[in-house]
Amino acid sequence: MDLARRKAGERNEIAHGIWGVSNDFPDRLVLCAAQNAYLVASRHTEANLRPEDILAEFRPHLSLWSESCFREKQDRFNKLQTAIVELANVIVQQGPAPQSQPPKD
């Protein structure tokens, strides 16, 4: 279950992150985790920063994604999905666990 939770976290970052493109990286997509984008944006609102300052503040929070990055993630998620289905099949084949009966007086 820990593995599934970690994968769910990875999936959430991908699904809920803020995606963009950059002329600096024409063959990549740029991802910023939503929580980091929110922190930078809220700081910008409070500090009235210039756009250049905002971009500089975003840079440490960005990750670059290539097609191979997506394929790797997809392969890892597919392996987890297969493992979950296999486990579910084992559980179904074993049937319900025996229930303990309360002691009779």
Wavefront OBJ file of the C-alpha trace (Angstrom):
o trace
v 0.000 0.000 0.000
v 2.904 2.353 0.630
v 3.940 1.967 -2.993
v 0.408 2.793 -4.144
v 0.354 5.893 -1.932
v 3.701 7.082 -3.296
v 2.491 6.542 -6.846
v -0.705 8.436 -6.035
v 1.437 11.354 -4.884
v 3.416 11.229 -8.133
v 0.207 11.051 -10.113
v -1.254 14.031 -8.238
v 1.810 16.146 -8.928
v 1.506 15.371 -12.630
v -2.272 15.787 -12.784
v -2.548 18.908 -10.642
v 0.748 20.599 -11.433
v 1.015 23.662 -13.591
v 2.370 22.835 -17.037
v 3.945 25.199 -19.501
v 6.323 25.571 -22.405
v 9.501 27.579 -22.753
v 11.470 28.789 -25.741
v 14.569 27.863 -23.723
v 13.524 24.188 -23.825
v 11.643 23.639 -27.103
v 11.547 19.822 -26.814
v 10.370 19.722 -23.193
v 7.324 20.566 -21.131
v 7.878 22.495 -17.908
v 6.136 21.454 -14.689
v 5.733 23.351 -11.452
v 4.043 21.682 -8.500
v 0.815 23.528 -7.722
v 1.803 24.213 -4.096
v 5.083 25.813 -5.184
v 3.354 27.908 -7.837
v 0.856 29.089 -5.241
v 3.629 30.112 -2.831
v 5.503 32.065 -5.510
v 2.322 33.692 -6.814
v 1.150 34.707 -3.360
v 4.579 36.185 -2.609
v 4.408 38.127 -5.865
v 1.042 39.588 -4.886
v 2.355 40.653 -1.485
v 5.717 41.989 -2.691
v 4.589 43.448 -6.045
v 7.543 41.809 -7.829
v 8.462 42.433 -11.462
v 7.777 39.596 -13.948
v 11.535 38.925 -14.226
v 11.739 38.455 -10.472
v 8.752 36.118 -10.501
v 10.318 33.948 -13.211
v 13.607 33.841 -11.322
v 11.748 32.729 -8.208
v 9.934 29.979 -10.144
v 13.096 28.447 -11.672
v 14.156 26.296 -8.678
v 10.647 24.786 -8.586
v 10.501 23.743 -12.238
v 11.150 20.324 -13.705
v 11.596 19.523 -17.374
v 9.698 16.654 -18.963
v 10.594 14.921 -22.188
v 8.592 12.284 -24.024
v 10.772 9.600 -22.435
v 9.902 10.964 -18.961
v 6.207 10.426 -19.686
v 6.832 6.945 -21.084
v 8.832 5.971 -17.979
v 6.068 7.204 -15.650
v 3.446 5.415 -17.701
v 5.418 2.152 -17.545
v 5.819 2.454 -13.771
v 2.110 3.213 -13.262
v 1.153 0.302 -15.530
v 3.350 -2.088 -13.502
v 1.682 -0.932 -10.292
v -1.767 -1.322 -11.820
v -0.880 -4.869 -12.923
v 0.362 -5.723 -9.422
v -2.854 -4.396 -7.871
v -5.024 -6.419 -10.271
v -2.967 -9.558 -9.570
v -3.333 -9.046 -5.825
v -7.076 -8.496 -6.189
v -7.330 -11.752 -8.179
v -5.476 -13.667 -5.441
v -7.813 -12.243 -2.810
v -10.890 -13.178 -4.854
v -9.582 -16.718 -5.412
v -8.939 -17.195 -1.703
v -12.466 -16.139 -0.835
v -13.503 -14.221 2.246
v -11.431 -14.601 5.374
v -13.025 -16.749 8.064
v -14.709 -14.653 10.697
v -14.092 -15.424 14.318
v -17.097 -16.308 16.388
v -17.580 -14.737 19.794
v -17.199 -17.244 22.644
v -20.467 -18.847 23.734
v -21.381 -18.550 27.360
l 1 2 3 4 5 6 7 8 9 10 11 12 13 14 15 16 17 18 19 20 21 22 23 24 25 26 27 28 29 30 31 32 33 34 35 36 37 38 39 40 41 42 43 44 45 46 47 48 49 50 51 52 53 54 55 56 57 58 59 60 61 62 63 64 65 66 67 68 69 70 71 72 73 74 75 76 77 78 79 80 81 82 83 84 85 86 87 88 89 90 91 92 93 94 95 96 97 98 99 100 101 102 103 104 105
